[in-house]
């Protein structure tokens, strides 16, 4: 396995209701990564503030989009804008 990764960020139910073409493109990239032995990592966003209604922890909206091809258990959660804010990922 190479020391490279495809990082898929914030492809979650709350923002992907009509994004079939984008998800299809991401899935093609995931297939390419698997074929070329590149790690695939998924980053989910969860807002902890009560003021924000999207990406609430433990809701359907915070889950990865069902059409997304998830090929690994490398799924990390962040609570800020940057993917590097996930201590487990960084």
trRosetta pair geometry for C-beta under 8 A, 3 or more apart (Angstrom, degrees):
i j d omega theta_ij theta_ji phi_ij phi_ji
1 37 5.1 -140 -115 170 56 101
1 38 7.8 135 -163 -104 80 18
1 39 6.5 68 177 -56 123 85
2 36 7.6 -13 1 139 134 87
2 37 5.8 119 -5 108 88 92
2 38 5.6 -24 52 -99 119 65
2 39 7.6 -130 71 -8 74 80
4 38 5.0 -45 93 -136 102 100
4 39 6.9 177 94 27 47 86
5 38 6.5 158 -113 169 26 87
5 39 4.0 -36 -106 78 87 104
5 40 7.0 161 -162 -90 79 18
5 41 5.1 22 175 -3 131 114
6 29 5.9 165 -153 147 145 105
6 30 6.6 -168 101 -98 150 54
6 33 4.3 -89 -3 -86 137 148
6 38 5.7 79 -19 123 95 121
6 39 7.2 -171 25 92 65 53
6 40 5.0 -15 64 -111 102 71
6 41 7.1 172 84 26 50 70
7 41 4.9 -19 -110 71 70 105
7 42 7.9 163 -161 -88 54 21
7 43 6.4 22 -179 -11 98 114
7 83 6.6 68 167 -175 138 167
8 11 5.7 -43 165 7 105 125
8 26 6.0 86 -125 -167 117 124
8 30 7.2 -3 -56 -76 137 107
8 40 6.9 17 -7 -175 111 92
8 41 7.0 178 24 88 71 50
8 42 4.9 -22 69 -109 103 69
8 43 7.0 179 87 22 50 71
8 68 7.2 138 158 -163 151 128
9 42 8.0 169 -81 -161 33 47
9 43 4.5 -6 -115 61 73 115
9 45 8.0 56 178 -39 80 100
9 83 5.5 -87 -110 -78 127 124
10 15 6.8 9 155 47 99 141
10 43 6.7 -21 -35 97 61 89
10 44 7.1 113 -97 -137 44 35
10 45 5.0 14 -105 -8 96 116
11 15 8.0 -110 -135 76 33 101
11 16 5.8 58 -169 -68 66 146
11 19 7.9 -140 -144 102 89 144
11 22 7.9 -163 -121 124 111 110
11 23 6.6 127 -166 -104 128 88
11 26 6.3 155 -89 148 159 179
11 42 7.7 -84 43 -146 101 100
11 64 6.2 35 91 -152 82 80
11 65 5.1 -73 149 7 86 115
11 68 5.2 125 118 -90 129 141
12 15 6.1 60 67 29 78 89
12 16 6.4 161 75 -1 28 113
12 44 6.0 94 -77 -140 124 87
12 45 6.8 -120 -4 40 146 83
12 55 6.5 74 97 -100 158 88
12 61 6.8 63 145 160 109 54
12 62 6.0 -32 -168 -160 140 27
12 63 6.4 143 -150 80 88 31
12 64 5.9 -74 -102 -106 65 32
12 65 6.2 -170 -134 -42 12 74
13 16 6.3 -79 -116 47 22 96
13 17 7.4 55 -174 -68 60 73
13 60 5.6 -57 80 142 166 76
13 61 4.9 -127 87 -130 105 37
13 62 7.3 -20 40 21 101 17
13 63 5.5 34 -10 62 119 81
13 64 7.8 77 -29 113 79 12
13 65 5.9 150 -71 -97 54 60
13 66 7.5 44 -85 -17 101 82
14 54 4.3 125 175 -154 149 98
14 55 5.6 -108 26 -51 156 64
14 61 3.7 59 -65 -175 97 102
14 62 6.9 20 -18 -68 119 41
15 19 7.5 31 130 -22 69 144
15 54 7.2 58 -50 -165 90 139
16 19 4.3 -81 -149 38 70 127
16 22 7.5 -125 -134 76 95 121
16 23 6.4 82 -168 -59 127 120
16 65 4.2 -52 85 -88 153 135
16 67 7.9 -148 142 43 129 107
16 68 7.9 2 154 -47 171 109
19 22 4.3 -39 177 42 99 119
19 23 5.6 102 114 -24 90 95
19 65 7.6 -88 68 -110 115 161
20 23 5.9 -60 -144 41 29 107
20 24 6.1 34 156 -23 66 107
20 67 7.0 -34 -122 117 70 171
21 24 5.6 -51 -146 34 30 115
21 25 6.6 30 153 -18 62 103
22 25 5.8 -55 -154 35 32 111
22 26 6.5 32 150 -18 66 104
23 26 5.5 -51 -146 37 36 113
23 27 6.2 39 153 -22 66 104
23 65 5.9 -106 -107 106 136 149
23 67 4.9 68 143 101 151 116
23 68 5.8 -103 -149 -81 109 68
24 27 5.7 -53 -147 35 30 113
24 28 6.6 34 152 -20 62 101
25 28 5.7 -50 -152 32 34 112
25 29 6.6 34 149 -17 63 103
26 29 5.5 -56 -154 37 36 113
26 30 6.4 39 148 -22 68 103
26 68 6.7 -28 101 -129 132 88
26 69 7.7 180 113 32 86 91
27 30 5.4 -47 -145 33 36 115
27 31 6.4 40 153 -20 65 100
27 67 7.6 -78 -53 146 134 83
27 68 6.9 -162 -73 -145 92 44
27 69 4.3 100 -130 -1 92 120
28 31 5.7 -49 -149 34 33 113
28 32 6.5 37 150 -20 63 103
29 32 5.5 -51 -150 35 34 114
29 33 6.4 37 151 -22 65 104
30 33 5.6 -52 -149 34 33 114
30 34 6.5 33 154 -18 65 103
30 40 5.6 54 -137 -122 86 147
30 69 4.7 178 84 83 151 116
30 71 5.9 153 175 -1 115 126
31 34 5.9 -53 -149 35 31 110
31 35 6.3 31 154 -18 64 109
31 69 7.0 14 -51 100 80 165
32 35 5.7 -60 -149 39 30 112
32 36 6.0 4 161 2 67 116
32 38 7.7 4 117 33 74 128
33 36 6.2 -72 -142 52 25 95
33 38 4.0 -92 -153 72 80 107
33 39 7.4 -57 174 76 120 20
33 40 5.1 116 110 -70 146 99
33 71 7.9 165 85 59 110 145
34 37 7.7 27 -177 -75 29 31
34 38 7.7 -75 -47 49 22 72
34 40 6.9 -24 -61 -25 78 129
34 71 5.6 -89 -77 170 125 165
39 72 7.2 36 -166 -68 71 170
39 74 6.7 36 177 7 105 168
40 71 5.3 59 55 63 147 106
40 72 5.0 160 72 5 90 124
40 74 6.8 156 94 56 54 122
41 72 7.2 -49 -85 78 40 138
41 74 4.4 -73 -113 129 69 124
41 75 7.9 170 -168 -83 57 32
41 76 7.0 3 180 5 103 109
41 89 7.1 111 176 -134 135 108
42 64 6.2 -9 178 -97 144 138
42 68 7.8 103 -120 146 132 140
42 70 6.4 -21 -43 -125 154 96
42 72 7.5 171 -5 68 98 92
42 74 6.6 132 20 99 72 71
42 75 4.5 -14 72 -111 109 75
42 76 7.2 165 88 24 56 64
43 75 7.9 174 -82 -159 24 52
43 76 5.3 -21 -111 71 69 94
43 77 7.6 144 -163 -100 59 20
43 78 5.9 13 -176 -6 107 115
43 83 4.7 -49 -129 -131 171 104
43 86 6.5 -151 -137 -8 103 148
43 89 6.4 16 -101 -85 105 161
44 55 7.9 165 166 -145 83 105
44 62 6.5 78 171 171 121 81
44 63 7.7 -37 -132 -139 140 21
44 64 6.3 -96 -87 -63 113 81
44 75 6.6 27 -12 180 110 96
44 76 7.2 -176 24 90 74 41
44 77 5.0 -29 71 -106 96 71
44 78 7.3 169 82 22 45 70
45 55 4.9 -35 106 -144 89 151
45 62 7.6 -124 85 -141 55 84
45 77 7.6 135 -109 -159 14 67
45 78 5.7 -33 -107 70 64 88
45 79 7.5 127 -160 -104 66 24
46 55 5.3 -163 -119 159 34 95
46 56 7.2 36 -155 177 83 13
46 57 4.7 57 -167 -76 134 78
46 62 5.3 39 -101 -145 87 134
46 77 5.5 4 4 -171 116 115
46 78 7.5 158 27 76 71 38
46 79 5.9 -37 76 -97 78 74
47 52 4.2 -63 145 85 161 134
47 54 6.6 77 6 82 132 65
47 55 4.8 98 -2 86 88 104
47 56 6.5 -43 61 -85 89 48
47 79 7.1 115 -115 -153 29 73
48 57 7.1 26 -98 -21 64 119
48 79 5.5 11 -17 -151 110 126
49 52 4.9 70 78 11 104 100
52 55 7.2 -13 131 54 118 92
52 56 7.7 177 103 -72 78 79
53 56 6.8 -41 -172 -41 38 115
54 61 6.0 -124 -149 152 61 137
55 59 7.9 153 -177 57 14 116
55 61 6.4 -108 -67 123 30 102
55 62 4.9 90 -153 -102 50 86
56 59 4.4 52 76 -1 96 136
56 61 6.5 58 30 64 81 117
56 62 6.0 -118 66 -41 41 120
57 62 6.1 27 -106 -32 25 176
58 62 7.1 26 19 46 18 139
59 62 5.0 95 59 4 79 100
59 63 7.7 -128 101 -16 49 84
60 63 5.7 -46 -160 13 41 118
63 66 7.8 33 119 -58 118 73
64 68 5.2 -95 161 57 105 142
64 70 6.1 89 109 -70 157 129
64 75 7.3 -91 -41 -133 134 129
65 68 4.5 103 70 -22 89 107
70 75 7.4 5 -152 -72 124 121
72 75 7.7 168 99 -38 77 75
76 83 7.8 87 88 -169 126 86
76 86 4.4 101 154 156 120 157
76 88 5.1 -170 -130 86 107 109
76 89 4.0 98 162 -58 175 108
77 86 6.1 149 82 -117 35 119
77 88 7.7 47 39 36 67 129
78 82 7.1 -136 -171 89 148 47
78 83 5.9 -131 -43 -130 155 38
78 85 4.7 94 -157 75 109 95
78 86 4.1 -87 -80 -51 83 95
78 89 7.2 -44 -65 18 101 136
79 85 6.4 -114 53 128 63 125
79 86 8.0 124 3 -83 66 68
80 85 3.8 -164 51 -127 110 175
81 85 7.2 93 55 -8 44 140
82 85 4.7 114 73 -23 87 96
83 86 6.4 -36 179 13 53 108
83 89 6.3 -82 161 114 85 155
84 89 7.0 -128 -116 97 37 109
84 90 4.7 77 -161 -90 72 113
85 90 7.6 97 -21 -35 5 129
86 89 3.9 53 90 16 116 111
86 90 6.3 157 80 -14 60 86
87 90 5.9 -56 -133 42 30 106
